[in-house]
């Protein structure tokens, strides 16, 4: 047992030494201005679900547009497949309970989130046409 712990510690120290050696050898010295610019170029500002929670609900076009206005460098989004094989942007595997069916919708309506089962509201069990009948209302102040 002592031998295994000693071997693991030795491997850990060796890994640390190799990392430190690579950092020292890295690149030739550069001016402070150039170093700052390079760090800024590599800094990644991400908008999770299009900036969810800041102003808009996540994964909606308005959230992505707002995040781009803020000049983020990465837009993170979530996707799921519909029953008919269409990829849509939605975080949850099911239609959120806050959503409702468009009152102007016609034809075969999808399940009502307030009364349907979890299985009935699963994205994989709904077609794109059905999903288009749902509405996610934005807060009135937006």
TORPA-4810 file (N, C-alpha, C, O; in nm, 3 decimals):
<nodes>
NODE_1_0.083_-0.119_0.000_0.000_0.000_0.000_0.087_0.125_0.000_0.061_0.219_-0.075_X
NODE_2_0.192_0.126_0.087_0.282_0.241_0.094_0.352_0.261_-0.040_0.374_0.375_-0.083_X
NODE_3_0.387_0.152_-0.106_0.455_0.158_-0.234_0.364_0.224_-0.338_0.411_0.307_-0.416_X
NODE_4_0.235_0.189_-0.341_0.140_0.248_-0.436_0.125_0.398_-0.412_0.126_0.477_-0.507_X
NODE_5_0.111_0.438_-0.286_0.097_0.580_-0.255_0.223_0.656_-0.295_0.215_0.765_-0.351_X
NODE_6_0.338_0.597_-0.266_0.465_0.660_-0.304_0.477_0.674_-0.455_0.523_0.777_-0.504_X
NODE_7_0.435_0.572_-0.529_0.442_0.576_-0.675_0.347_0.683_-0.729_0.383_0.756_-0.822_X
NODE_8_0.227_0.692_-0.673_0.131_0.795_-0.716_0.184_0.935_-0.688_0.169_1.025_-0.771_X
NODE_9_0.246_0.955_-0.570_0.303_1.086_-0.538_0.416_1.120_-0.634_0.427_1.234_-0.680_X
NODE_10_0.499_1.023_-0.665_0.609_1.045_-0.758_0.557_1.082_-0.897_0.610_1.174_-0.960_X
NODE_11_0.452_1.012_-0.945_0.392_1.045_-1.074_0.333_1.185_-1.073_0.344_1.259_-1.171_X
NODE_12_0.268_1.222_-0.962_0.210_1.356_-0.950_0.317_1.464_-0.954_0.301_1.565_-1.022_X
NODE_13_0.426_1.442_-0.882_0.536_1.538_-0.883_0.599_1.550_-1.021_0.634_1.659_-1.065_X
NODE_14_0.614_1.438_-1.088_0.670_1.439_-1.224_0.580_1.517_-1.319_0.630_1.594_-1.401_X
NODE_15_0.448_1.498_-1.309_0.354_1.572_-1.394_0.363_1.721_-1.367_0.362_1.801_-1.461_X
NODE_16_0.372_1.760_-1.240_0.386_1.902_-1.205_0.515_1.960_-1.262_0.516_2.071_-1.315_X
NODE_17_0.623_1.884_-1.251_0.751_1.932_-1.304_0.745_1.951_-1.455_0.798_2.049_-1.508_X
NODE_18_0.681_1.858_-1.526_0.669_1.871_-1.671_0.585_1.993_-1.709_0.618_2.064_-1.804_X
NODE_19_0.479_2.017_-1.637_0.395_2.135_-1.665_0.473_2.263_-1.642_0.467_2.355_-1.723_X
NODE_20_0.546_2.269_-1.532_0.625_2.388_-1.502_0.732_2.410_-1.608_0.757_2.524_-1.648_X
NODE_21_0.796_2.303_-1.654_0.900_2.315_-1.756_0.840_2.369_-1.886_0.901_2.451_-1.953_X
NODE_22_0.721_2.322_-1.923_0.657_2.370_-2.045_0.620_2.517_-2.034_0.630_2.591_-2.132_X
NODE_23_0.578_2.560_-1.918_0.544_2.701_-1.899_0.666_2.790_-1.913_0.656_2.899_-1.969_X
NODE_24_0.781_2.745_-1.864_0.903_2.824_-1.872_0.957_2.832_-2.014_1.013_2.934_-2.054_X
NODE_25_0.940_2.726_-2.090_0.993_2.720_-2.226_0.900_2.788_-2.325_0.943_2.824_-2.435_X
NODE_26_0.775_2.807_-2.289_0.666_2.849_-2.377_0.707_2.938_-2.494_0.733_2.884_-2.602_X
NODE_27_0.714_3.067_-2.479_0.742_3.157_-2.591_0.845_3.260_-2.548_0.875_3.276_-2.429_X
NODE_28_0.898_3.329_-2.645_0.993_3.434_-2.613_0.921_3.549_-2.545_0.800_3.565_-2.563_X
NODE_29_0.993_3.627_-2.467_0.929_3.738_-2.395_0.862_3.836_-2.493_0.911_3.859_-2.603_X
NODE_30_0.750_3.891_-2.450_0.676_3.988_-2.530_0.645_4.108_-2.441_0.649_4.099_-2.319_X
NODE_31_0.613_4.217_-2.504_0.581_4.337_-2.427_0.452_4.317_-2.349_0.372_4.229_-2.383_X
NODE_32_0.430_4.397_-2.246_0.309_4.387_-2.164_0.185_4.414_-2.248_0.081_4.350_-2.228_X
NODE_33_0.194_4.509_-2.342_0.078_4.541_-2.426_0.037_4.421_-2.512_-0.081_4.388_-2.521_X
NODE_34_0.136_4.357_-2.574_0.107_4.242_-2.659_0.051_4.128_-2.578_-0.042_4.060_-2.622_X
NODE_35_0.106_4.105_-2.459_0.056_3.997_-2.374_-0.089_4.021_-2.335_-0.168_3.927_-2.333_X
NODE_36_-0.126_4.146_-2.304_-0.265_4.179_-2.268_-0.358_4.155_-2.385_-0.467_4.101_-2.367_X
NODE_37_-0.316_4.195_-2.505_-0.399_4.177_-2.623_-0.422_4.029_-2.649_-0.533_3.989_-2.684_X
NODE_38_-0.318_3.947_-2.632_-0.332_3.804_-2.658_-0.427_3.740_-2.558_-0.507_3.654_-2.595_X
NODE_39_-0.420_3.781_-2.431_-0.513_3.725_-2.332_-0.655_3.766_-2.365_-0.747_3.684_-2.353_X
NODE_40_-0.676_3.889_-2.406_-0.810_3.936_-2.439_-0.865_3.861_-2.561_-0.984_3.832_-2.567_X
NODE_41_-0.778_3.829_-2.656_-0.823_3.755_-2.774_-0.870_3.614_-2.738_-0.956_3.559_-2.805_X
NODE_42_-0.814_3.557_-2.634_-0.847_3.420_-2.597_-0.960_3.412_-2.494_-1.011_3.303_-2.468_X
NODE_43_-1.000_3.523_-2.436_-1.105_3.522_-2.335_-1.239_3.498_-2.402_-1.275_3.569_-2.496_X
NODE_44_-1.312_3.400_-2.355_-1.438_3.360_-2.417_-1.554_3.402_-2.329_-1.572_3.351_-2.219_X
NODE_45_-1.634_3.497_-2.378_-1.752_3.542_-2.305_-1.871_3.463_-2.359_-1.906_3.475_-2.476_X
NODE_46_-1.932_3.382_-2.273_-2.038_3.294_-2.318_-2.174_3.342_-2.267_-2.186_3.399_-2.159_X
NODE_47_-2.275_3.316_-2.347_-2.413_3.343_-2.308_-2.484_3.208_-2.299_-2.525_3.151_-2.400_X
NODE_48_-2.498_3.158_-2.177_-2.563_3.029_-2.156_-2.711_3.040_-2.192_-2.782_3.127_-2.142_X
NODE_49_-2.756_2.952_-2.280_-2.895_2.952_-2.328_-2.932_3.088_-2.386_-3.046_3.133_-2.375_X
NODE_50_-2.833_3.154_-2.447_-2.858_3.285_-2.506_-2.863_3.397_-2.403_-2.918_3.503_-2.432_X
NODE_51_-2.808_3.376_-2.286_-2.809_3.479_-2.183_-2.926_3.466_-2.088_-2.974_3.565_-2.032_X
NODE_52_-2.972_3.346_-2.070_-3.089_3.317_-1.985_-3.077_3.385_-1.849_-2.973_3.382_-1.783_X
NODE_53_-3.186_3.446_-1.809_-3.193_3.500_-1.675_-3.155_3.646_-1.663_-3.193_3.711_-1.566_X
NODE_54_-3.083_3.700_-1.758_-3.044_3.841_-1.750_-3.163_3.929_-1.783_-3.202_4.015_-1.703_X
NODE_55_-3.220_3.908_-1.898_-3.334_3.989_-1.941_-3.444_3.901_-1.998_-3.562_3.926_-1.974_X
NODE_56_-3.406_3.799_-2.072_-3.503_3.715_-2.143_-3.500_3.571_-2.091_-3.401_3.528_-2.032_X
NODE_57_-3.608_3.498_-2.114_-3.602_3.353_-2.088_-3.498_3.291_-2.182_-3.468_3.347_-2.287_X
NODE_58_-3.443_3.178_-2.144_-3.338_3.116_-2.225_-3.387_3.052_-2.353_-3.504_3.015_-2.366_X
NODE_59_-3.295_3.040_-2.447_-3.316_2.969_-2.573_-3.427_3.028_-2.659_-3.497_2.954_-2.728_X
NODE_60_-3.445_3.159_-2.657_-3.538_3.224_-2.749_-3.459_3.324_-2.831_-3.354_3.371_-2.789_X
NODE_61_-3.510_3.356_-2.949_-3.436_3.444_-3.041_-3.399_3.577_-2.977_-3.288_3.628_-2.997_X
NODE_62_-3.491_3.635_-2.900_-3.463_3.764_-2.837_-3.344_3.755_-2.741_-3.266_3.850_-2.731_X
NODE_63_-3.330_3.644_-2.671_-3.217_3.625_-2.580_-3.085_3.617_-2.659_-2.985_3.676_-2.618_X
NODE_64_-3.087_3.545_-2.770_-2.965_3.535_-2.851_-2.927_3.670_-2.912_-2.810_3.707_-2.914_X
NODE_65_-3.026_3.744_-2.961_-2.999_3.876_-3.018_-2.943_3.971_-2.912_-2.849_4.046_-2.940_X
NODE_66_-2.999_3.967_-2.792_-2.951_4.051_-2.683_-2.806_4.016_-2.648_-2.723_4.104_-2.628_X
NODE_67_-2.777_3.885_-2.642_-2.641_3.842_-2.610_-2.542_3.889_-2.717_-2.431_3.930_-2.685_X
NODE_68_-2.583_3.884_-2.844_-2.495_3.933_-2.951_-2.474_4.084_-2.940_-2.365_4.134_-2.969_X
NODE_69_-2.578_4.157_-2.899_-2.563_4.301_-2.876_-2.460_4.329_-2.767_-2.392_4.432_-2.770_X
NODE_70_-2.449_4.238_-2.671_-2.350_4.251_-2.563_-2.211_4.204_-2.607_-2.116_4.210_-2.529_X
NODE_71_-2.200_4.159_-2.730_-2.074_4.115_-2.793_-2.014_3.991_-2.726_-1.892_3.982_-2.709_X
NODE_72_-2.100_3.896_-2.690_-2.047_3.769_-2.640_-1.976_3.697_-2.754_-2.004_3.723_-2.871_X
NODE_73_-1.886_3.607_-2.720_-1.811_3.535_-2.824_-1.865_3.395_-2.847_-1.833_3.333_-2.949_X
NODE_74_-1.946_3.343_-2.755_-2.002_3.210_-2.771_-2.148_3.211_-2.728_-2.181_3.257_-2.619_X
NODE_75_-2.234_3.159_-2.813_-2.374_3.139_-2.777_-2.392_2.990_-2.749_-2.373_2.907_-2.837_X
NODE_76_-2.429_2.958_-2.627_-2.457_2.819_-2.591_-2.606_2.798_-2.605_-2.685_2.885_-2.567_X
NODE_77_-2.646_2.684_-2.659_-2.787_2.655_-2.673_-2.811_2.507_-2.657_-2.719_2.426_-2.667_X
NODE_78_-2.936_2.472_-2.633_-2.975_2.333_-2.613_-3.068_2.292_-2.726_-3.150_2.371_-2.772_X
NODE_79_-3.054_2.168_-2.770_-3.136_2.120_-2.882_-3.197_1.984_-2.849_-3.143_1.906_-2.772_X
NODE_80_-3.312_1.960_-2.910_-3.380_1.832_-2.899_-3.443_1.797_-3.033_-3.464_1.885_-3.117_X
NODE_81_-3.472_1.669_-3.053_-3.539_1.621_-3.174_-3.689_1.612_-3.149_-3.733_1.570_-3.042_X
NODE_82_-3.767_1.652_-3.249_-3.911_1.633_-3.244_-3.945_1.493_-3.294_-3.858_1.420_-3.342_X
NODE_83_-4.072_1.456_-3.282_-4.119_1.325_-3.326_-4.091_1.303_-3.474_-4.062_1.191_-3.517_X
NODE_84_-4.101_1.412_-3.553_-4.079_1.400_-3.697_-3.934_1.428_-3.736_-3.905_1.453_-3.853_X
NODE_85_-3.842_1.423_-3.638_-3.698_1.431_-3.668_-3.642_1.569_-3.690_-3.532_1.582_-3.744_X
NODE_86_-3.714_1.674_-3.652_-3.666_1.810_-3.669_-3.590_1.851_-3.542_-3.636_1.824_-3.431_X
NODE_87_-3.474_1.914_-3.560_-3.398_1.963_-3.446_-3.451_2.101_-3.409_-3.461_2.189_-3.495_X
NODE_88_-3.486_2.119_-3.281_-3.534_2.249_-3.235_-3.449_2.294_-3.117_-3.387_2.212_-3.049_X
NODE_89_-3.446_2.424_-3.093_-3.373_2.480_-2.980_-3.468_2.487_-2.862_-3.563_2.566_-2.861_X
NODE_90_-3.442_2.404_-2.762_-3.520_2.402_-2.638_-3.437_2.329_-2.534_-3.375_2.226_-2.563_X
NODE_91_-3.435_2.381_-2.413_-3.353_2.320_-2.308_-3.415_2.192_-2.253_-3.348_2.090_-2.240_X
NODE_92_-3.542_2.200_-2.222_-3.608_2.088_-2.154_-3.641_1.974_-2.250_-3.652_1.994_-2.371_X
NODE_93_-3.657_1.857_-2.195_-3.700_1.742_-2.276_-3.851_1.742_-2.295_-3.905_1.670_-2.379_X
NODE_94_-3.918_1.825_-2.215_-4.064_1.836_-2.222_-4.103_1.982_-2.243_-4.024_2.072_-2.215_X
NODE_95_-4.224_2.004_-2.292_-4.277_2.139_-2.303_-4.290_2.194_-2.160_-4.350_2.129_-2.075_X
NODE_96_-4.234_2.312_-2.134_-4.243_2.369_-1.999_-4.388_2.395_-1.957_-4.472_2.430_-2.041_X
NODE_97_-4.416_2.378_-1.831_-4.552_2.397_-1.780_-4.600_2.541_-1.792_-4.721_2.566_-1.793_X
NODE_98_-4.507_2.638_-1.801_-4.546_2.780_-1.813_-4.598_2.813_-1.953_-4.666_2.914_-1.971_X
NODE_99_-4.566_2.731_-2.050_-4.611_2.757_-2.186_-4.760_2.732_-2.196_-4.819_2.660_-2.115_X
NODE_100_-4.820_2.791_-2.297_-4.963_2.768_-2.322_-4.985_2.754_-2.472_-4.898_2.787_-2.553_X
NODE_101_-5.103_2.706_-2.507_-5.137_2.689_-2.648_-5.190_2.821_-2.700_-5.273_2.886_-2.635_X
NODE_102_-5.143_2.860_-2.816_-5.188_2.983_-2.880_-5.340_2.980_-2.895_-5.395_2.885_-2.953_X
NODE_103_-5.410_3.081_-2.843_-5.556_3.081_-2.853_-5.606_3.088_-2.998_-5.721_3.051_-3.025_X
NODE_104_-5.523_3.136_-3.089_-5.562_3.146_-3.230_-5.527_3.021_-3.310_-5.550_3.015_-3.431_X
NODE_105_-5.470_2.921_-3.243_-5.428_2.799_-3.313_-5.549_2.723_-3.366_-5.654_2.717_-3.302_X
NODE_106_-5.532_2.667_-3.484_-5.639_2.587_-3.546_-5.584_2.449_-3.581_-5.463_2.427_-3.582_X
NODE_107_-5.674_2.359_-3.610_-5.632_2.224_-3.647_-5.612_2.138_-3.524_-5.669_2.164_-3.418_X
NODE_108_-5.532_2.033_-3.540_-5.505_1.942_-3.429_-5.414_2.011_-3.328_-5.298_2.039_-3.357_X
NODE_109_-5.467_2.038_-3.211_-5.391_2.108_-3.108_-5.304_2.010_-3.029_-5.338_1.893_-3.014_X
NODE_110_-5.192_2.059_-2.979_-5.104_1.974_-2.898_-5.161_1.960_-2.756_-5.259_2.026_-2.721_X
NODE_111_-5.101_1.875_-2.676_-5.147_1.858_-2.538_-5.132_1.988_-2.457_-5.036_2.062_-2.476_X
NODE_112_-5.227_2.013_-2.369_-5.226_2.131_-2.283_-5.127_2.107_-2.168_-5.142_2.009_-2.095_X
NODE_113_-5.027_2.193_-2.151_-4.927_2.172_-2.045_-4.986_2.168_-1.904_-4.926_2.110_-1.814_X
NODE_114_-5.102_2.229_-1.885_-5.160_2.230_-1.750_-5.230_2.100_-1.714_-5.255_2.073_-1.597_X
NODE_115_-5.262_2.018_-1.814_-5.336_1.894_-1.786_-5.269_1.768_-1.841_-5.304_1.658_-1.799_X
NODE_116_-5.176_1.782_-1.932_-5.115_1.666_-1.997_-5.010_1.600_-1.907_-4.956_1.662_-1.816_X
NODE_117_-4.984_1.474_-1.936_-4.880_1.400_-1.863_-4.742_1.440_-1.914_-4.728_1.500_-2.021_X
NODE_118_-4.643_1.406_-1.837_-4.504_1.434_-1.875_-4.470_1.368_-2.008_-4.404_1.428_-2.093_X
NODE_119_-4.516_1.245_-2.027_-4.490_1.171_-2.150_-4.555_1.239_-2.270_-4.496_1.243_-2.378_X
NODE_120_-4.676_1.291_-2.253_-4.745_1.361_-2.362_-4.675_1.490_-2.401_-4.682_1.533_-2.516_X
NODE_121_-4.606_1.551_-2.305_-4.537_1.678_-2.330_-4.391_1.659_-2.371_-4.319_1.758_-2.387_X
NODE_122_-4.346_1.536_-2.386_-4.208_1.509_-2.427_-4.187_1.559_-2.570_-4.267_1.530_-2.659_X
NODE_123_-4.080_1.634_-2.592_-4.048_1.688_-2.724_-4.041_1.575_-2.827_-4.088_1.591_-2.940_X
NODE_124_-3.984_1.463_-2.788_-3.968_1.350_-2.882_-4.102_1.291_-2.925_-4.108_1.217_-3.023_X
NODE_125_-4.209_1.324_-2.853_-4.342_1.270_-2.888_-4.431_1.373_-2.957_-4.547_1.345_-2.985_X
NODE_126_-4.376_1.491_-2.986_-4.453_1.598_-3.052_-4.391_1.632_-3.187_-4.269_1.630_-3.202_X
NODE_127_-4.474_1.663_-3.284_-4.422_1.705_-3.415_-4.391_1.854_-3.410_-4.434_1.925_-3.320_X
NODE_128_-4.316_1.900_-3.508_-4.285_2.043_-3.517_-4.414_2.124_-3.529_-4.426_2.229_-3.467_X
NODE_129_-4.510_2.077_-3.608_-4.638_2.148_-3.623_-4.708_2.165_-3.490_-4.764_2.271_-3.462_X
NODE_130_-4.706_2.061_-3.408_-4.769_2.071_-3.276_-4.696_2.173_-3.189_-4.759_2.255_-3.122_X
NODE_131_-4.565_2.168_-3.190_-4.484_2.257_-3.106_-4.503_2.403_-3.146_-4.497_2.491_-3.061_X
NODE_132_-4.526_2.428_-3.273_-4.547_2.566_-3.320_-4.672_2.629_-3.260_-4.686_2.752_-3.261_X
NODE_133_-4.764_2.549_-3.206_-4.886_2.601_-3.145_-4.864_2.653_-3.002_-4.951_2.720_-2.947_X
NODE_134_-4.749_2.622_-2.941_-4.720_2.667_-2.805_-4.667_2.810_-2.805_-4.605_2.854_-2.902_X
NODE_135_-4.691_2.879_-2.697_-4.640_3.016_-2.681_-4.567_3.027_-2.546_-4.612_2.975_-2.444_X
NODE_136_-4.456_3.096_-2.552_-4.379_3.131_-2.434_-4.385_3.282_-2.424_-4.311_3.351_-2.493_X
NODE_137_-4.471_3.333_-2.340_-4.491_3.478_-2.332_-4.373_3.546_-2.263_-4.322_3.497_-2.163_X
NODE_138_-4.332_3.659_-2.318_-4.230_3.741_-2.255_-4.295_3.828_-2.149_-4.412_3.862_-2.161_X
NODE_139_-4.221_3.864_-2.045_-4.278_3.956_-1.946_-4.324_4.086_-2.013_-4.263_4.130_-2.110_X
NODE_140_-4.430_4.146_-1.962_-4.491_4.265_-2.022_-4.393_4.381_-2.037_-4.402_4.459_-2.132_X
NODE_141_-4.297_4.393_-1.943_-4.204_4.506_-1.948_-4.100_4.494_-2.060_-4.025_4.589_-2.085_X
NODE_142_-4.095_4.380_-2.127_-4.001_4.364_-2.238_-4.073_4.404_-2.363_-4.015_4.400_-2.471_X
</nodes>
